[in-house]
Amino acid sequence: MIVRRGEMRASKVMQERVIKTPNIKIFWHSETDEILGEKKVEAVRIKNNQTNQTQDIPVSAFFVAIGHEPNSLIFKDWLDMDEAGYIKTIPGTSKTNVEGVFAAGDVQDKIYRQAVTAAGSGCMAALDAERYLSAKGL
Ligand SMILES: Cc1cc2nc3c(=O)[nH]c(=O)nc-3n(C[C@H](O)[C@H](O)[C@H](O)COP(=O)(O)OP(=O)(O)OC[C@H]3O[C@@H](n4cnc5c(N)ncnc54)[C@H](O)[C@@H]3O)c2cc1C
């Protein structure tokens, strides 16, 4: 695991699980310079951002998880969003500023961003959409 800073942002319990897992090695203060390999991933070149030293770590796969950016740009001309790009919904509903358009999941939730909350808000959006259509006699 490559971590840019000398600490993680994850919850304490998750940090402890990672730190205590014997087959996870953490590279603190490190950034990815390059993914190496001819036809498939063979190694990753990382750089320590304090010493500028680089090293190649042999790996067969590489997973990126850096920050959160809601993929909402395509709706920016129509839907109200906050400064970070999260779609605004009327609290307690999935309704957006556009009638008949409902938002659910991480794209409208900057606080919890969990599978279960996304599924719950997906259910709310489905019900809101169904009621919207029924009210129109559709
Ligand atoms: C590394 C990691 C670990 C996680 N661990 C947990 C966990 O342990 N427990 C938990 O509850 N949650 C966890 N989560 C969070 C959970 O995955 C999310 O909260 C959940 O997937 C959000 O669901 P969603 O449907 O809102 O969005 P997503 O699952 O992101 O689905 C959005 C979908 O929209 C598609 N899409 C995007 N743009 C377009 C477009 N323009 N056109 C068509 N399709 C598009 C995407 O390809 C994607 O399939 C984790 C997330 C990450 C990244």
The ligand as a Gaussian input file, in Angstrom:
#p B3LYP/6-31G(d) Opt

LIG

0 1
 C      -12.066000       0.970000      -2.308000
 C      -13.486000       1.123000      -1.835000
 C      -13.933000       0.351000      -0.786000
 C      -15.246000       0.470000      -0.348000
 N      -15.659000      -0.305000       0.700000
 C      -16.933000      -0.228000       1.114000
 C      -17.387000      -1.048000       2.166000
 O      -16.652000      -1.840000       2.737000
 N      -18.683000      -0.945000       2.535000
 C      -19.551000      -0.092000       1.934000
 O      -20.728000      -0.053000       2.306000
 N      -19.142000       0.696000       0.929000
 C      -17.854000       0.662000       0.506000
 N      -17.425000       1.465000      -0.512000
 C      -18.351000       2.460000      -1.060000
 C      -19.310000       1.854000      -2.078000
 O      -18.579000       1.151000      -3.068000
 C      -20.102000       3.002000      -2.697000
 O      -20.732000       3.750000      -1.692000
 C      -21.162000       2.491000      -3.650000
 O      -20.596000       1.685000      -4.669000
 C      -21.892000       3.669000      -4.284000
 O      -22.841000       3.169000      -5.196000
 P      -23.373000       4.065000      -6.357000
 O      -24.326000       3.208000      -7.113000
 O      -23.854000       5.374000      -5.833000
 O      -22.100000       4.435000      -7.232000
 P      -21.114000       3.457000      -8.035000
 O      -21.056000       2.095000      -7.408000
 O      -19.854000       4.251000      -8.174000
 O      -21.842000       3.295000      -9.444000
 C      -21.909000       4.330000     -10.365000
 C      -21.962000       3.686000     -11.748000
 O      -22.204000       4.696000     -12.725000
 C      -21.366000       4.461000     -13.826000
 N      -21.194000       5.746000     -14.532000
 C      -20.466000       6.819000     -14.169000
 N      -20.561000       7.791000     -15.093000
 C      -21.369000       7.305000     -16.058000
 C      -21.859000       7.835000     -17.291000
 N      -21.524000       9.058000     -17.700000
 N      -22.664000       7.067000     -18.029000
 C      -23.024000       5.813000     -17.628000
 N      -22.585000       5.274000     -16.476000
 C      -21.777000       5.997000     -15.708000
 C      -20.077000       3.922000     -13.216000
 O      -19.333000       3.206000     -14.169000
 C      -20.646000       3.011000     -12.121000
 O      -20.918000       1.728000     -12.596000
 C      -16.123000       1.378000      -0.977000
 C      -15.669000       2.142000      -2.046000
 C      -14.359000       2.029000      -2.479000
 C      -13.873000       2.868000      -3.636000

